[in-house]
Amino acid sequence: MTRPRERRAPVYVCDDCGHESARWMGFCPAPGCRSSSPLKEMALSPKDRSASQGAHGWLGTVAEAPQELSQLSLQDQRRIELPCAELNRVLGGGIVAGSVVLLAGEPGIGKSTLLLQLAQYMAAKEQQVLYVSGEESPHQIKLRSDRLGFPGQGVFLLSETDVDQILARLEEHRPGLAIVDSIQTLYTQDIPSGPGGVAQVRECGLRLMRWAKLRNVPVFLAGHVTKDGSLAGPRVLEHMVDVVLYLEGQELNTYRILRGGKNRFGSTTEIGVFEMGSVGLVEVSDPSQALLSQRHEQAVGAALVPVLEGTRPLLLEVQALTSPTHLPAPRRVANGVDYNRLLMLTAVASRRAGLELGGQDVIVSVAGGFRVSEPAADLAIVLALASSYYNRPLDPGLVAFGEVGLSGELRAVPQSERRLLESARLGLTRCVMPGFLPREDREPERRPGLELLPARTLRQALRLVLGEPRRERGSRDAEPDLDELGLEMPSGQE
């Protein structure tokens, strides 16, 4: 007598976040998921899924015995230092054995180029590399390798998308580094869906992660991003991997920024700066000097600001443009700065500093394709707006940093001394900053040639930089500085 076939319990999955539900819903109920698409049915029961995860012996189906924390040694977990200092900086000092790194970026940004250069670095250390490509043929990778000037010794290419076949080849070769380009092209026959689906990406990522931990071999995965810049696929993939790196840059700009979104072995605030050239991605050891070399000193609407990216101070140029609008509502365009932060700064500059930006289109951009997220750039943004509004260039040797409050006051930012030292190293002569300076930062001999211009309010900072600029005919007079007069503005009075 034949046994009746076991019926699989249907599972409904969200394409964006991977949330599973036992019943169909027209939207994803997971908190934090903004998807409005209905859940899709996947006929795979939890029993079948657990069986597919342990279908191969190298995935570690046997549970390990617990180990005491005090008995573990870190001697076998030394980092693999690379000859690229920028890549070592973002990774936290090098590649950790057994780690899984996810490299994400837009198409054509340079992910495959960076991964091939990484394979070249490892091959130079006499480590075999298995490069798995699901998007390109081996001949296409060879063309890129010839363009980079890398003959390819020690790098083995595999054009495969079946994750079970990939794991079999990894187990056979036992390389020192495994590269998979990309995770969205892999699939397993145990999951009844096409490559790139939520279940496929999650299952393939899980199997590669378990192999990397079991064999203590680092694995680099390439991933795509969506239109809004987030990683494509289920968010659980970001939780599984150890490091998430984002390669950013503008299409017509040669600079590329490698930014850490997650790092279990180091800081996520470090960035690496590269320049795309004919020989691939070339590291930029001194980004501040490289950016200043392209600066026009008499440009109107440009201000310099020292920002901190991890442990590195960077001197960036903030550019602003104001123009009378012909629309009922003026436009606000932000490139490289937070849009809501720009709205706040324009409102404060209009209300507290006398800049009549209510009838002006405002465009703010950070040169070089960089992105500024810390409040230290507030003062430089307002100074750039004032320079464009009054059509007067700022002093070429001027640098400014400080947080702007809603009442127009300037607030101190952390690590002011490091910002001042970086400004003095690059030959700048004047610095506008908040009036409060910590005691340990009051040593001018450490930064010779840099004059400090402290200001308590935004209006004071504008007077130090621009003096008393003449207003255009027909504009109303600027409101008096109530802070200096000792008066207060009544609530609701313009």
Secondary structure, DSSP 8 states (H G I E B T S, - for coil): ----------EEE-TTT--EESS--SS--STT----S--EEE---HHHHHHHHTSSGGG--S------GGG--SGGG-EE--S-HHHHHHHTSSEETT-EEEEEE-TTSSHHHHHHHHHHHHHHTT--EEEEESSS-HHHHHHHHHHHT---TTEEEEE--BHHHHHHHHHHH--SEEEEE-GGG-B-TTSSS-TTSHHHHHHHHHHHHHHHHHHT--EEEEE-B-TTSSBSS-THHHHHSSEEEEEE--TT-SEEEEEEEEETTS-SS-EEEEEEETTEEEE-S-HHHHHHTT--TT-TTEEEEEEEETTEEEEEEEEEEEEE--SSS--EEEESS-HHHHHHHHHHHHHHS----TTEEEEEEEGGG----SGGGHHHHHHHHHHHHHT----TTEEE--EE-TTSBEE--S-HHHHHHHHHHTT--EEEEES---GGG--GGGSTT-EEEEESBHHHHHHHHH-S----TT-------HHHHT----TT--
